[in-house]
Amino acid sequence: MFGTDIEGGLRALNYEPVSAQTTPAFDRLLKGFPALVLVNVDSRTLDWEHMVDHAKNESQWRQVPILAYGPHVDLVLRQRALEAGCDAFVGRSTVARDLSSLVKKWAWRPDLSPCYEHPPSGLIRGIEQFNQRQYFECHETIEAVWLAEPRPIRLLYQGILQVGVALYHVQRENWPGAMKALARAIPKLAHFEPACMGIDVSRLLADSHRIHGHLVQLGPERIGQFDSTRFPTILSAY
């Protein structure tokens, strides 16, 4: 939803820009819980009003800020953007000039204070199952903890769960399923680096990237050749 200049500016700020031109692509983007959504509301090809309305009507994604940009003189377009659910509207020139300030003001970051808490027993048990390569059981255990947790720390639980799901798919030689699960897990885990609740998140994130790279190298035709020694172990202080 952004142009080349904005993309370059976001990379310079150490953000990874991901473009979404369709509703399914936007759904995939949201599942990664982006720090910020920038919407070009002057686009004649995007169904942006439907996309924004969809995001703001899903309780799990309401916390993701959506910043609309377009011609600053178009007050009608500005009103449409705000009515659709965008958190703010800024002129295109403002985005180009003040991107760093806008990102600093609007980018969403989870509350990391729970990272200093002792992990719930279900998470500890789920990690034990993960490390024993009992990925189906890990999913069932951590999902119960994730569903019971209302705070953003639940994204950490879900990220760990989804890495386990990816490895379960690898075991079953389901390449698309593994790739999809990793694509959802990696951006969630990135919010909690380097460590949270005694878990070495940076290590798990690096392992997840390596698994993704190995899967890309193999492709769907050779997933049966996946090197099982690459299955990671989650390091935890508990």
C-alpha positions as CSV (number, residue, x, y, z in Angstrom):
1,M,0.0,0.0,0.0
2,F,3.0,2.3,-0.3
3,G,5.3,3.7,-2.9
4,T,9.0,3.0,-3.5
5,D,10.2,6.1,-1.6
6,I,8.2,5.2,1.5
7,E,9.4,1.6,1.2
8,G,13.0,2.8,1.2
9,G,12.4,5.1,4.1
10,L,10.9,2.3,6.2
11,R,13.9,0.1,5.5
12,A,16.2,2.9,6.6
13,L,14.2,2.9,9.9
14,N,14.8,-0.8,10.3
15,Y,11.3,-1.8,9.4
16,E,10.5,-4.5,6.9
17,P,7.9,-3.2,4.4
18,V,5.3,-5.6,3.1
19,S,3.0,-4.5,0.3
20,A,-0.7,-5.7,0.1
21,Q,-2.7,-5.0,-3.0
22,T,-5.6,-7.4,-2.4
23,T,-7.9,-8.3,0.5
24,P,-6.3,-11.8,0.9
25,A,-2.8,-10.3,0.9
26,F,-3.9,-7.8,3.5
27,D,-5.3,-10.6,5.7
28,R,-2.0,-12.3,5.5
29,L,-0.2,-9.1,6.4
30,L,-2.5,-8.6,9.5
31,K,-1.8,-12.1,10.7
32,G,1.8,-11.0,11.2
33,F,0.6,-8.1,13.5
34,P,2.5,-5.3,11.7
35,A,3.7,-2.4,13.6
36,L,1.9,0.0,11.4
37,V,-0.4,-0.1,8.3
38,L,0.1,2.8,5.7
39,V,-2.8,3.1,3.3
40,N,-2.7,5.1,0.1
41,V,-6.4,6.1,0.0
42,D,-5.9,7.9,-3.3
43,S,-5.5,4.6,-5.0
44,R,-8.0,3.7,-7.7
45,T,-7.2,0.0,-7.6
46,L,-7.3,-0.8,-3.9
47,D,-10.5,-1.7,-2.1
48,W,-9.0,0.1,0.9
49,E,-12.3,1.0,2.6
50,H,-13.2,-2.7,2.8
51,M,-9.8,-3.7,4.0
52,V,-9.7,-1.1,6.8
53,D,-13.2,-1.9,7.9
54,H,-12.3,-5.6,8.0
55,A,-9.2,-4.9,10.2
56,K,-11.0,-2.6,12.6
57,N,-13.9,-5.0,13.0
58,E,-11.7,-7.9,14.0
59,S,-10.9,-7.6,17.8
60,Q,-7.5,-9.2,17.5
61,W,-6.3,-6.6,15.0
62,R,-7.9,-3.4,16.3
63,Q,-4.6,-2.5,18.1
64,V,-2.7,-2.3,14.8
65,P,-2.7,1.4,13.8
66,I,-3.8,2.3,10.3
67,L,-2.5,5.6,8.9
68,A,-4.1,6.9,5.7
69,Y,-2.3,9.2,3.3
70,G,-3.4,11.1,0.2
71,P,-3.7,14.6,-1.2
72,H,-3.9,16.9,1.8
73,V,-6.4,19.2,0.2
74,D,-8.9,16.4,-0.4
75,L,-11.1,16.9,2.7
76,V,-13.8,14.5,1.3
77,L,-11.2,11.7,1.0
78,R,-9.9,12.5,4.5
79,Q,-13.4,12.1,5.9
80,R,-13.9,8.8,4.1
81,A,-10.6,7.4,5.5
82,L,-11.6,8.4,9.0
83,E,-15.1,7.0,8.7
84,A,-13.7,3.7,7.3
85,G,-11.7,3.3,10.6
86,C,-8.2,4.8,9.8
87,D,-6.6,6.2,13.0
88,A,-5.4,9.3,11.2
89,F,-5.0,10.9,7.8
90,V,-1.9,12.8,6.6
91,G,-1.0,14.4,3.4
92,R,1.3,12.5,1.0
93,S,3.9,15.3,1.2
94,T,3.9,14.9,5.0
95,V,4.7,11.2,4.7
96,A,7.6,11.9,2.4
97,R,9.0,14.6,4.6
98,D,8.2,13.3,8.1
99,L,8.1,9.5,7.8
100,S,10.5,9.0,10.7
101,S,8.3,11.1,13.1
102,L,5.1,9.5,11.9
103,V,6.4,6.0,12.5
104,K,7.8,6.9,15.9
105,K,4.4,8.4,16.8
106,W,2.1,5.7,15.4
107,A,4.0,2.4,15.2
108,W,2.5,-0.2,17.5
109,R,4.7,-2.0,20.1
110,P,3.4,-4.6,22.5
111,D,3.6,-4.0,26.2
112,L,6.8,-5.9,27.2
113,S,6.3,-5.7,30.9
114,P,4.9,-9.3,31.1
115,C,8.3,-10.5,29.7
116,Y,9.6,-10.2,33.3
117,E,6.9,-12.5,34.6
118,H,7.3,-16.2,35.2
119,P,5.8,-18.0,32.2
120,P,2.5,-19.8,32.7
121,S,2.7,-23.5,33.4
122,G,1.0,-24.3,30.1
123,L,3.7,-22.4,28.2
124,I,6.4,-24.3,30.0
125,R,4.8,-27.6,29.2
126,G,4.3,-26.6,25.6
127,I,7.9,-25.7,25.2
128,E,8.9,-29.1,26.7
129,Q,6.7,-30.8,24.1
130,F,8.2,-28.6,21.4
131,N,11.7,-29.7,22.4
132,Q,10.6,-33.3,22.4
133,R,9.3,-32.8,18.8
134,Q,5.7,-33.4,20.0
135,Y,4.5,-30.6,17.8
136,F,0.8,-31.6,17.7
137,E,0.7,-31.8,21.5
138,C,2.6,-28.5,21.8
139,H,0.0,-26.8,19.6
140,E,-2.9,-28.1,21.8
141,T,-1.1,-27.1,25.1
142,I,0.0,-23.6,24.1
143,E,-3.3,-22.8,22.3
144,A,-5.1,-23.2,25.6
145,V,-2.7,-20.6,27.2
146,W,-3.0,-18.3,24.2
147,L,-6.8,-18.3,24.3
148,A,-6.8,-17.6,28.0
149,E,-4.4,-14.6,27.7
150,P,-6.0,-11.2,26.8
151,R,-2.7,-9.2,26.8
152,P,-0.4,-8.7,23.8
153,I,2.0,-11.2,25.3
154,R,-0.3,-13.7,23.7
155,L,1.5,-13.0,20.4
156,L,4.6,-14.6,21.9
157,Y,2.7,-17.7,22.7
158,Q,1.1,-17.8,19.3
159,G,4.5,-17.3,17.6
160,I,6.0,-20.3,19.4
161,L,2.9,-22.3,18.6
162,Q,3.1,-21.5,14.9
163,V,6.8,-22.5,14.7
164,G,5.7,-25.8,16.2
165,V,2.9,-26.0,13.6
166,A,5.5,-25.3,10.8
167,L,7.7,-28.2,12.1
168,Y,4.7,-30.5,12.3
169,H,4.0,-29.7,8.6
170,V,7.7,-30.5,7.8
171,Q,7.3,-33.9,9.5
172,R,4.2,-34.5,7.3
173,E,6.1,-33.2,4.2
174,N,3.5,-30.4,3.8
175,W,5.7,-27.6,2.3
176,P,3.0,-24.9,1.8
177,G,1.7,-25.4,5.3
178,A,5.2,-25.1,6.8
179,M,5.9,-21.9,4.8
180,K,2.6,-20.4,5.8
181,A,3.0,-21.1,9.5
182,L,6.6,-19.7,9.5
183,A,5.4,-16.5,7.7
184,R,2.9,-16.0,10.5
185,A,5.2,-16.8,13.3
186,I,8.3,-14.8,12.5
187,P,6.9,-11.3,12.7
188,K,5.2,-12.1,16.0
189,L,8.3,-13.4,17.6
190,A,10.3,-10.4,16.4
191,H,8.2,-8.1,18.8
192,F,9.8,-9.9,21.8
193,E,13.5,-10.0,21.0
194,P,15.9,-10.6,22.5
195,A,14.3,-12.5,25.4
196,C,10.9,-12.7,27.1
197,M,9.7,-14.8,30.1
198,G,13.1,-16.4,30.2
199,I,12.9,-17.6,26.6
200,D,15.7,-16.9,24.2
201,V,13.5,-15.4,21.5
202,S,16.3,-14.2,19.3
203,R,17.7,-17.8,19.1
204,L,14.2,-19.2,18.1
205,L,13.8,-16.4,15.6
206,A,17.2,-17.1,14.0
207,D,16.4,-20.8,13.9
208,S,13.0,-20.0,12.2
209,H,14.7,-18.0,9.5
210,R,17.2,-20.8,8.9
211,I,14.4,-23.3,8.6
212,H,12.6,-21.0,6.2
213,G,15.7,-20.7,4.1
214,H,16.2,-24.5,4.0
215,L,12.6,-25.0,2.9
216,V,13.0,-22.4,0.1
217,Q,16.2,-24.2,-1.0
218,L,14.4,-27.6,-1.0
219,G,11.1,-26.5,-2.5
220,P,7.9,-28.6,-2.2
221,E,9.3,-31.4,-4.3
222,R,12.2,-32.2,-2.0
223,I,10.8,-31.4,1.5
224,G,11.2,-35.1,2.3
225,Q,15.0,-34.4,2.3
226,F,14.6,-31.8,5.1
227,D,17.6,-32.2,7.5
228,S,15.9,-33.0,10.9
229,T,19.0,-31.9,12.7
230,R,17.8,-28.4,11.9
231,F,14.8,-28.8,14.2
232,P,15.4,-26.2,16.9
233,T,15.3,-26.4,20.6
234,I,13.7,-23.5,22.6
235,L,16.1,-22.3,25.2
236,S,14.4,-21.3,28.4
237,A,15.5,-20.4,31.9
238,Y,12.7,-22.5,33.3
